[in-house]
Amino acid sequence: MDKINSIEILLVEDNEDDIILTKEAFEENKLANRLNVVTNGMDALRYLKKEEPYLDVIRPNIILLDLNLPEMSGIEVLQKIKQEDFLKDIPVAILTTSNLEQDIVKSYKLHANCYINKPINLDKFLDVIKVFGEFWFSIVTLPEIKT
């Protein structure tokens, strides 16, 4: 089976520095993808449901989800995604600074596909994104995008 050429990624992250860092890490690692960003949990759900102002967005192949979000926590977003038949097949990777055991356990109980701690060190963060990209975009077969 052919790998998907262009990967649609939804990054749900409220920290502007982390958004910039993630974009730079994807660019530096030359990952073939489109990185779309929303900065809170409510916008993540609007985006995924194609509600205003996200009527014309493309459904993501994968979601990178921070847990510490305004308006609605990442845990709540994950729970809502996995409750919706038309969304629950989208892989969700938790990308967060939290290393609390309760967050890790809760994320996996809610069917997160992986849990990644964001390294503070720039070089380590770049390495994490490189490995993430190699795994999710070269090894794993992702479902085709459904419009």
Secondary structure, DSSP 8 states (H G I E B T S, - for coil): ----SSEEEEEE---HHHHHHHHHHHHHTT--EEEEEE-SHHHHHHHHHT-TT-TT----SEEEE-S--SSS-HHHHHHHHHH-TTTTTS-EEEEES---HHHHHHHHHTT-SEEEE--SSHHHHHHHHHHHHHIIIIIS-------
